[in-house]
Amino acid sequence: MNILKTVDVEESPWIRPRRVVYENDKGQVLNWDYIERVNARSSVLIMPRFKESGDLIFIRQYRVILDCHVIGFPAGVISHGEDIEMCALRELEEETGYKGSIVQISPELTLNSALIKETAHCVVVELEEDATPQEQELEPSEKIEVYRVKKDQLGAFFEQADARGDIVGAGPWCMLMACQYL
């Protein structure tokens, strides 16, 4: 992918800037600027894991706003009329080629409550150990590589990603920290 230019926009079919004017407990009137998605209520973050080995699937996705690759979980926006389960399984298959079974759905989570008015659900999906991915069904804006990573190799996987200039997503990194320190 090749960035041609970056321009300021006032309107977008995907997001809109908003400002909340509010009064704090001391009677001061303040402003808070944020971004919200247009016509989207929530999204899903999918944590695919293989049933017996516990190996995990991560994606390496080029993100144009950062002009680099990001290591993360498959994810996507819940479409109108779609439920969490349908979205998670659809996005998993589109982005990785894998099919699986949902084992857990988180409560509603915030991703960045200081900047983005959006919530998400983390969905754990189990894959059969011998599962073979089908061809990805990527959108024109997507460039995604799929990695199967053993649980005990997470740290090394993230170090290799960092060494090649990738950015590791907060979700995968927090998962590693939880595995190591809790």
Secondary structure, DSSP 8 states (H G I E B T S, - for coil): ---------S--SSEEEEEEEEE-TTS-EEEEEEEEESS--EEEEEEEEETTT--EEEEEEEETTTTEEEEE--EEE--TT--HHHHHHHHHHHHHS---EEEEE---EES-TTTEE-EEEEEEEEE-TT---------TT--EEEEEE-GGGHHHHHHHHHHTT-EE-HHHHHHHHHHHH-
